[in-house]
Amino acid sequence: MCKGGDSVKLCFNHLLLAFSYALDCVEKDYFKTTSYHGKRVSYICLLLGEHFALNNQQVVQFCMTMD
């Protein structure tokens, strides 16, 4: 439990992965599909970022613009 003045550090990639997983679960339950669109888009963005030698900040910006 955090007390006043304490800070919590989050890994942005882990946070995005958690949101992606949550959206995939909703997609599966609500639409009865398992396309995993969010994970596929994120994975392709990461591969493209590696291919073009983007730094971490550029990859994050790229991923955010692709979906």
C-alpha positions in Angstrom: 0.0 0.0 0.0 1.4 3.4 -0.9 1.5 6.1 1.7 1.6 9.8 1.2 4.8 10.8 -0.6 5.5 7.3 -1.9 5.8 6.9 -5.6 5.0 4.0 -7.8 7.2 3.2 -10.8 5.5 1.6 -13.8 7.0 0.1 -16.9 5.1 1.7 -19.8 5.4 -1.5 -22.0 4.0 -3.7 -19.2 1.1 -1.3 -18.8 0.4 -1.3 -22.5 0.6 -5.1 -22.5 -1.9 -5.3 -19.6 -4.3 -3.0 -21.5 -3.9 -5.0 -24.6 -4.7 -8.2 -22.7 -7.8 -6.6 -21.2 -9.0 -5.5 -24.6 -8.4 -8.9 -26.0 -10.4 -10.5 -23.2 -13.3 -8.1 -23.8 -13.1 -8.7 -27.6 -13.2 -12.5 -26.9 -16.2 -12.3 -24.6 -18.2 -9.5 -26.3 -17.6 -10.2 -30.0 -16.9 -14.0 -29.6 -13.6 -13.5 -31.6 -10.0 -14.1 -30.9 -8.2 -11.9 -33.4 -5.8 -10.4 -30.8 -5.7 -7.3 -32.9 -3.9 -5.2 -30.2 -1.1 -7.8 -29.7 -0.6 -8.2 -33.5 -0.3 -4.5 -34.1 2.1 -4.0 -31.1 4.3 -6.9 -32.3 4.5 -5.6 -35.8 5.3 -2.1 -34.5 8.1 -3.5 -32.4 9.5 -5.5 -35.3 9.4 -2.4 -37.6 11.1 -0.4 -34.8 13.9 -2.9 -34.6 14.3 -3.0 -38.4 14.5 0.8 -38.7 16.8 1.0 -35.6 14.4 3.3 -33.7 15.1 4.2 -30.1 12.6 3.3 -27.3 10.8 6.6 -27.4 10.4 6.5 -31.1 9.0 2.9 -30.9 6.5 3.9 -28.3 5.4 6.9 -30.4 5.1 4.7 -33.5 3.0 2.1 -31.6 0.7 4.8 -30.3 0.0 6.1 -33.8 -0.6 2.7 -35.5 -3.8 1.7 -33.7 
